[in-house]
Amino acid sequence: MTRVLLLKLNGWRQTFDERVEAIAANTDGVVLVRPRPPQQSGGLSTLDNVRTYDIWPTRGRFVRPNWLKPLVFPVHVLGAILLMFVLYLRGELPPVVHALDYALGGMAGAVVSRVCGVSLVVSVRGLKDSKFERSDKLTARVSHRILQSMTEFVFSSADHIVTKSAYQVSFVENTCDVDATFTTVPTGVDFELFDPGVVRPSFPDEVGQQLDESDDIVLYLSTLIPKKGPDQVLRLLEAAAKELPDDVTFVFIGEFRDDAFEETFKGLGEAVSDRVVIHSEAVPFESVPGVLAQADATVLLSESKTEGVPRILQESCAMGTPIIAADVAGIADAFRDLPGCYLVDREDAMAFGDAVTRATSNPPAMPREVFAERFDMYGNYAKYTTIYDELSISRDR
């Protein structure tokens, strides 16, 4: 019997509901521990083999203002630890704890693993960059040291580490003293949900009103933050604008996290305002397939080693929408050999312009079965069951 406790303490987006469903489809029982989401979708409550524990206080994707983080984060970690201890004393703690976030969830999972003798699996999505380490501010350097110590403790406690890209394995091995085994597999996409044959194309009304039917749309659909490169898209667009077809329009949909970056980004957008539409609000997850279906291509110019395998690019491929992405570690490993995937140097305006023209003017066929072989969520998460079973058996010996 395969049983696992899933632990995620750094916020709960609706996309994680479907991930739990995919894991539950291949296991006999799932215990889910998370902070209480601000909105309950109700989808997980219909699954007989999933039991959910929501920890106080409620939090969304982000904790704001920043000064609340030192208060909220420890409460969630301690709450999760106490809950798992109670489950252990009741004989209800599964033999494997899987921390879906390696910092907060990983910390709680590592403590319980060491005390209660259960196996610990840790997932690595993106890895925290070294911006704290590079900063001259004392608070930033302290934050970096705390994060580094937590990471070392978690990874050294793990029995198995799941990464999304090969460079993350090297990072963990070079950064921490680990004795864990590794599995590298993308998160994946629900191909039934992201199916161009059944999805109705649709943009938010505020976006659609600013577009012409003849426009070829290059879509940026993600959080508007520096490491994902939306500002670099605008710089390359300005440099390559004269070489692009007249009907190409760039649409940016996502929320800002930083006022200074928002000001910088919108300033860059003014130079190419005739080709740019900015909608600074996130769209709900259920609307993402329709938004992707409306686009002619998607773009993401992330900085190197800041992503695993970006989900938005996987979703685009499932929808048959070509991608224009940075040729950097993480992205390149997953998409380099796939049709309709144009990888470019983040600084090369000529290559960027050529990729945009090819993706929008003469896109290649993108057979869904090619992408499903690599990015099908249910197939990828089925590999987790093997990990859980092997760890459960090794603990019983």
C-alpha positions in Angstrom: 0.0 0.0 0.0 1.5 3.4 -1.1 0.8 6.2 1.4 2.5 9.6 1.5 2.2 12.9 3.3 2.5 15.9 1.0 3.7 19.1 2.6 3.8 22.6 1.1 4.1 25.7 3.3 5.1 28.5 0.9 1.6 29.2 -0.3 -1.0 27.2 -2.2 -1.9 28.0 -5.8 -4.8 26.3 -7.5 -2.4 24.6 -9.9 -1.3 22.4 -6.9 -4.8 20.9 -6.6 -4.3 19.1 -9.9 -0.8 18.0 -8.9 -2.2 16.4 -5.7 -4.9 14.8 -7.9 -2.2 13.4 -10.2 -0.2 12.0 -7.2 -3.4 10.6 -5.6 -4.3 8.8 -8.8 -1.2 6.6 -8.3 -1.3 6.1 -4.5 -3.6 4.5 -2.0 -3.6 7.4 0.4 -2.5 11.0 0.6 -2.3 13.3 3.6 -2.0 16.9 2.6 -0.6 19.6 4.9 -0.7 23.2 3.8 -1.5 26.8 4.9 -5.2 27.5 4.6 -5.7 29.0 1.1 -7.6 32.3 0.9 -10.1 30.6 -1.5 -11.2 26.9 -1.2 -11.7 25.3 -4.6 -13.3 22.2 -3.2 -11.8 19.9 -5.8 -9.7 17.9 -3.4 -12.6 17.3 -1.1 -14.1 15.0 -3.6 -11.2 12.6 -3.6 -11.7 9.7 -1.2 -8.0 8.9 -0.7 -6.9 12.5 0.1 -7.2 13.9 3.6 -6.3 17.7 3.9 -5.1 19.6 7.0 -5.1 23.4 6.6 -2.9 25.3 9.0 -3.6 28.7 10.4 -3.0 31.5 9.4 -4.5 31.8 5.9 -2.0 33.0 3.3 -2.0 33.5 -0.5 0.8 33.0 -2.9 2.8 35.9 -1.3 3.0 37.2 2.3 2.7 41.0 2.3 3.9 43.3 3.7 7.4 41.8 4.0 7.7 42.4 7.7 5.0 39.8 8.3 7.2 37.0 6.8 9.3 36.4 10.0 6.0 36.0 11.9 4.0 33.9 9.5 6.7 31.5 8.2 7.7 30.1 11.7 4.0 29.7 12.6 3.4 27.5 9.6 6.6 25.4 10.1 5.9 24.8 13.8 2.2 24.1 13.1 3.1 21.5 10.5 5.7 19.9 12.8 3.2 19.7 15.6 0.5 18.3 13.4 2.8 15.6 12.0 3.9 14.6 15.6 0.2 14.2 16.5 -0.3 12.0 13.4 2.7 10.0 14.4 1.5 9.4 18.0 -1.9 8.3 16.6 -0.2 5.9 14.2 -1.6 7.9 11.2 1.7 9.4 9.8 2.5 7.8 6.4 5.9 6.2 6.0 7.0 8.9 3.5 6.9 12.7 3.8 7.2 14.6 0.5 8.0 18.3 0.9 6.9 20.0 -2.3 8.8 23.2 -1.3 12.3 22.6 -0.1 12.6 25.6 2.2 9.6 25.9 4.6 8.0 22.5 3.9 11.5 20.9 3.7 12.4 22.3 7.2 9.3 20.9 8.8 9.7 17.6 7.0 13.4 17.3 7.9 12.6 17.7 11.6 9.8 15.1 11.6 11.9 12.7 9.5 14.8 12.8 11.9 12.6 12.5 15.0 10.0 10.0 13.8 12.1 7.9 11.5 10.0 8.4 8.3 11.5 8.9 4.9 11.8 12.3 3.4 11.4 13.3 -0.2 12.2 16.9 -1.2 11.1 18.6 -4.4 13.3 21.3 -6.0 11.5 23.6 -8.4 13.3 26.9 -8.9 16.4 27.5 -6.8 16.9 30.7 -4.8 19.3 33.0 -6.6 22.3 34.7 -5.0 20.8 38.2 -5.0 20.9 38.2 -1.1 24.6 37.1 -1.2 25.5 39.9 -3.7 23.7 42.6 -1.7 25.6 45.1 0.5 22.7 45.3 2.9 23.1 43.5 6.3 19.5 42.3 6.3 20.0 40.7 2.9 23.2 39.0 3.9 21.6 37.6 7.0 18.6 36.4 4.9 21.1 34.6 2.6 22.8 32.9 5.5 19.5 31.8 7.1 18.3 30.4 3.7 21.6 28.7 3.1 21.6 27.0 6.5 18.0 25.8 6.1 18.8 24.4 2.6 21.8 22.5 3.9 19.8 21.0 6.8 16.9 20.0 4.5 19.0 18.4 1.8 21.3 16.6 4.2 18.1 15.1 5.8 16.5 14.0 2.6 16.4 10.4 1.4 15.4 11.3 -2.1 15.5 14.6 -4.0 13.2 15.4 -7.0 14.5 18.0 -9.4 13.0 19.4 -12.6 16.3 19.9 -14.4 19.8 18.4 -14.4 21.6 21.6 -13.3 19.6 21.5 -10.1 21.2 18.1 -9.2 24.7 19.6 -9.7 23.7 22.6 -7.6 22.5 20.5 -4.7 25.5 18.1 -4.8 28.0 21.0 -5.0 26.3 23.1 -2.3 25.3 20.5 0.3 26.7 17.3 1.8 23.9 15.0 0.6 23.5 11.2 0.8 20.2 11.2 -1.2 19.3 9.7 -4.5 17.8 11.9 -7.3 15.0 11.8 -9.8 14.8 14.5 -12.5 11.4 14.9 -14.1 9.4 17.9 -15.2 6.2 18.7 -13.3 4.1 18.1 -16.4 0.7 19.3 -17.6 -2.8 17.8 -17.6 -3.2 17.2 -21.4 -6.9 16.7 -21.0 -7.3 20.2 -19.6 -4.8 21.8 -22.0 -6.4 20.4 -25.2 -6.6 22.8 -28.2 -9.4 20.6 -29.6 -11.8 21.5 -26.8 -10.6 24.9 -25.4 -12.3 28.1 -26.4 -9.7 30.8 -27.2 -10.2 33.9 -25.0 -8.3 36.9 -23.6 -9.4 39.0 -20.6 -11.8 41.6 -21.9 -9.5 44.5 -21.2 -6.8 42.8 -23.4 -9.1 41.8 -26.2 -10.4 45.4 -26.6 -6.9 46.6 -27.4 -6.2 44.1 -30.1 -7.2 43.7 -33.8 -8.4 40.4 -35.2 -5.5 40.4 -37.6 -2.8 40.8 -34.9 -0.3 37.9 -34.4 0.0 37.7 -30.6 3.2 36.9 -28.8 2.2 36.3 -25.2 4.1 36.6 -21.9 2.0 34.9 -19.3 3.7 34.8 -15.9 4.6 36.9 -12.9 6.2 40.2 -14.0 9.6 39.9 -12.2 13.2 40.5 -13.4 14.3 36.8 -13.3 11.7 35.8 -15.8 12.9 38.5 -18.2 9.8 40.5 -19.3 12.0 43.7 -19.3 14.5 41.9 -21.6 11.7 41.0 -24.0 10.9 44.7 -24.3 14.6 45.6 -24.9 14.9 43.0 -27.6 11.6 44.0 -29.1 12.8 47.6 -29.4 16.0 46.5 -31.0 14.3 44.2 -33.5 11.1 46.1 -34.1 11.9 47.2 -37.6 12.6 43.6 -38.7 9.3 42.2 -37.4 6.1 41.9 -39.3 3.8 44.9 -38.8 1.0 42.8 -37.3 3.0 41.3 -34.4 1.8 42.5 -31.0 3.3 41.5 -27.6 0.8 40.9 -24.8 2.1 40.8 -21.2 -0.3 39.3 -18.6 0.8 38.9 -15.0 1.1 40.7 -11.7 4.1 42.8 -10.5 5.7 42.2 -7.1 7.9 45.3 -7.0 6.9 48.9 -7.6 10.4 49.9 -8.8 10.5 47.2 -11.4 7.0 48.0 -12.5 8.0 51.6 -13.2 11.1 50.4 -15.1 9.1 47.9 -17.1 6.4 50.4 -18.1 9.1 52.9 -19.0 10.6 50.4 -21.4 7.2 49.7 -22.8 6.6 53.3 -23.8 9.4 53.0 -26.5 7.4 50.2 -28.2 3.9 51.2 -27.1 2.4 50.6 -30.6 3.4 46.9 -30.3 2.7 46.2 -26.6 -0.4 45.5 -24.4 0.2 45.3 -20.6 -2.4 43.7 -18.4 -0.9 43.7 -14.9 -3.3 41.2 -13.3 -2.9 37.5 -13.0 -5.5 35.4 -14.7 -7.1 32.5 -12.8 -5.7 29.1 -13.6 -8.9 27.8 -15.3 -8.5 30.7 -17.8 -4.9 29.8 -18.8 -5.8 27.3 -21.5 -8.1 29.7 -23.3 -5.5 32.5 -23.1 -2.8 30.3 -24.6 -5.2 29.2 -27.3 -5.7 32.8 -28.3 -1.9 33.4 -28.7 0.2 32.7 -31.7 3.4 32.2 -29.6 4.5 32.5 -26.0 7.7 34.1 -24.8 9.8 33.7 -21.7 13.4 35.0 -21.4 14.3 33.8 -17.9 17.7 34.3 -16.4 20.0 31.3 -16.3 19.5 28.8 -13.5 16.4 30.5 -12.0 13.9 28.0 -13.4 13.4 24.3 -13.5 11.2 23.5 -16.5 8.8 26.5 -16.6 5.2 25.3 -16.5 3.9 28.0 -18.9 6.2 26.6 -21.6 5.0 23.1 -21.0 1.4 24.3 -21.2 2.0 26.2 -24.4 3.5 23.0 -26.0 0.4 21.0 -24.9 -1.8 23.6 -26.6 0.3 23.6 -29.8 1.4 27.1 -29.3 5.1 27.8 -30.3 7.5 29.1 -27.7 10.3 31.6 -27.8 12.5 31.1 -24.8 15.9 31.8 -23.4 18.6 29.3 -24.2 19.6 28.8 -20.6 20.1 25.9 -18.2 16.7 24.4 -17.2 14.8 25.6 -20.3 17.3 24.4 -22.9 17.5 20.8 -21.4 13.8 20.3 -21.7 12.9 22.1 -25.0 15.9 22.2 -27.3 15.0 19.2 -29.5 11.2 19.8 -29.7 9.3 21.2 -32.7 8.0 24.8 -32.4 10.4 25.6 -29.6 12.7 28.5 -30.5 15.6 29.0 -28.0 17.6 32.3 -28.3 20.4 34.1 -26.5 18.9 36.6 -24.1 21.1 39.3 -25.6 20.7 38.6 -29.3 18.1 40.9 -30.8 18.6 39.5 -34.3 18.0 35.9 -33.2 15.0 37.0 -31.1 13.4 38.8 -34.1 14.0 35.8 -36.4 12.4 33.5 -33.8 9.4 35.7 -33.4 8.9 35.9 -37.2 9.2 32.2 -37.7 6.9 31.3 -34.8 4.1 33.7 -35.9 4.4 33.5 -39.7 5.3 29.9 -40.4 4.9 27.8 -37.3 5.7 24.1 -37.6 3.5 21.2 -36.8 3.6 20.4 -33.0 2.2 16.8 -32.5 0.8 16.6 -29.0 2.0 13.0 -28.6 5.6 14.3 -28.8 5.1 16.7 -25.9 2.9 14.3 -23.9 5.8 11.8 -23.8 7.8 14.3 -21.9 5.3 16.6 -20.2 2.3 14.5 -19.3 1.6 15.2 -15.6 0.0 11.8 -14.8 2.8 9.9 -16.5 5.5 11.9 -14.7 3.9 11.7 -11.3 3.5 8.0 -11.6 7.2 7.9 -11.2 6.7 9.3 -7.7 4.9 6.1 -6.7 8.0 4.1 -7.4 10.0 6.4 -5.1 7.5 6.2 -2.3 7.4 2.4 -2.5 11.2 1.9 -2.6 11.6 4.2 0.5 8.8 2.5 2.4 10.4 -0.9 1.7 13.8 0.3 2.8 12.5 1.7 6.1 10.8 -1.6 6.8 14.0 -3.6 6.5 
